[in-house]
């Protein structure tokens, strides 16, 4: 009888140990799979940036500036601060007064940006001729 109790205790103890090891293994696997790699995050931001540029072009086309040139560059500082610079070109924009250009910049600034906690600057490209 004593041998049976020892055997049953051993089986219970081994079952508990195997269950604990399995739970830890599953937890570690889930944690490692749920982390987004830097490359995946970078790809996500690039897609968001492309969508933002598309939105700007569509907005400009809808208000009378078709085929506008829109270029967006991103600068990431060593502390992680991200700044976007959007350069827009259209011949009709060049002909606007400073106040009209300022109003247009304010309208463009109202379009939601692709990321939270970033700075974004819109400017118009001027031709020198």
C-alpha positions as CSV (number, residue, x, y, z in Angstrom):
1,X,0.0,0.0,0.0
2,X,2.8,2.4,0.8
3,X,4.4,1.7,-2.6
4,X,1.1,2.5,-4.3
5,X,0.9,5.9,-2.4
6,X,4.4,6.7,-3.4
7,X,3.7,5.8,-7.1
8,X,0.4,7.8,-7.1
9,X,2.2,10.8,-5.5
10,X,5.0,10.6,-8.0
11,X,2.5,10.5,-10.9
12,X,0.6,13.5,-9.5
13,X,3.8,15.4,-9.0
14,X,5.0,14.7,-12.5
15,X,1.7,15.7,-13.9
16,X,1.8,19.0,-12.1
17,X,5.4,19.6,-13.3
18,X,4.5,18.8,-16.9
19,X,1.4,21.1,-16.7
20,X,3.5,24.0,-15.4
21,X,6.2,23.5,-18.1
22,X,3.5,23.4,-20.8
23,X,1.8,26.5,-19.5
24,X,5.2,28.4,-19.4
25,X,6.1,27.2,-22.9
26,X,2.7,28.2,-24.4
27,X,3.0,31.6,-22.6
28,X,6.5,32.3,-24.0
29,X,5.4,31.2,-27.5
30,X,2.4,33.5,-27.5
31,X,4.4,36.4,-26.1
32,X,7.1,36.0,-28.8
33,X,4.5,35.8,-31.6
34,X,2.6,38.8,-30.4
35,X,5.6,41.1,-30.6
36,X,5.7,43.2,-33.8
37,X,9.1,43.2,-35.3
38,X,10.7,46.5,-36.3
39,X,10.4,45.5,-40.0
40,X,6.7,44.8,-39.6
41,X,6.2,48.1,-37.9
42,X,8.2,50.0,-40.5
43,X,6.2,48.4,-43.3
44,X,3.0,49.4,-41.5
45,X,4.1,53.0,-41.2
46,X,5.1,53.1,-44.9
47,X,1.7,51.9,-45.9
48,X,0.1,54.6,-43.7
49,X,2.3,57.2,-45.2
50,X,1.3,56.2,-48.7
51,X,-2.3,56.4,-47.8
52,X,-1.8,59.8,-46.3
53,X,-0.2,61.1,-49.5
54,X,-3.1,59.6,-51.5
55,X,-5.5,61.4,-49.3
56,X,-3.7,64.7,-49.8
57,X,-3.7,64.2,-53.6
58,X,-7.4,63.3,-53.6
59,X,-8.2,66.3,-51.5
60,X,-6.2,68.7,-53.7
61,X,-7.9,67.2,-56.8
62,X,-11.3,67.7,-55.3
63,X,-10.7,71.4,-54.6
64,X,-9.4,72.2,-58.0
65,X,-5.7,71.2,-58.0
66,X,-5.5,68.0,-60.1
67,X,-2.2,66.2,-60.6
68,X,-0.6,67.9,-57.7
69,X,2.9,66.9,-56.9
70,X,3.0,65.6,-53.3
71,X,6.2,64.4,-51.6
72,X,6.5,63.3,-48.0
73,X,9.7,62.7,-46.2
74,X,10.1,61.3,-42.7
75,X,12.9,62.2,-40.3
76,X,13.4,60.1,-37.2
77,X,15.7,61.6,-34.5
78,X,17.9,59.4,-32.2
79,X,15.3,59.9,-29.4
80,X,12.6,58.4,-31.6
81,X,10.9,61.8,-32.4
82,X,9.3,61.6,-35.9
83,X,8.8,64.6,-38.1
84,X,7.1,64.6,-41.5
85,X,7.7,67.2,-44.2
86,X,5.2,67.3,-47.0
87,X,6.1,69.3,-50.1
88,X,3.2,70.2,-52.5
89,X,3.5,71.6,-56.0
90,X,0.9,72.8,-58.4
91,X,1.1,75.7,-60.8
92,X,-2.2,77.2,-59.7
93,X,-1.0,77.1,-56.0
94,X,2.0,79.2,-57.1
95,X,-0.4,81.9,-58.3
96,X,-2.3,82.1,-55.0
97,X,-1.8,85.1,-52.6
98,X,0.0,84.4,-49.4
99,X,-3.3,84.5,-47.4
100,X,-4.9,82.0,-49.8
101,X,-1.8,79.7,-49.5
102,X,-2.0,80.0,-45.7
103,X,-5.7,79.1,-45.8
104,X,-4.9,76.1,-48.0
105,X,-2.1,75.0,-45.6
106,X,-4.6,75.2,-42.7
107,X,-7.1,73.0,-44.7
108,X,-4.3,70.4,-45.3
109,X,-3.3,70.4,-41.7
110,X,-6.8,69.3,-40.8
111,X,-6.4,66.0,-42.6
112,X,-5.5,63.3,-40.1
113,X,-1.9,62.3,-40.1
114,X,-0.7,58.7,-40.3
115,X,0.8,58.5,-36.8
116,X,0.1,59.8,-33.4
117,X,2.7,62.0,-31.6
118,X,4.5,63.2,-34.7
119,X,5.0,66.7,-36.1
120,X,4.0,67.3,-39.7
121,X,4.9,70.4,-41.8
122,X,3.2,71.2,-45.1
123,X,4.9,73.6,-47.6
124,X,4.5,74.6,-51.2
125,X,7.3,74.2,-53.7
126,X,8.0,77.5,-55.4
127,X,9.3,77.8,-58.9
128,X,12.0,80.4,-59.5
129,X,11.3,81.6,-63.0
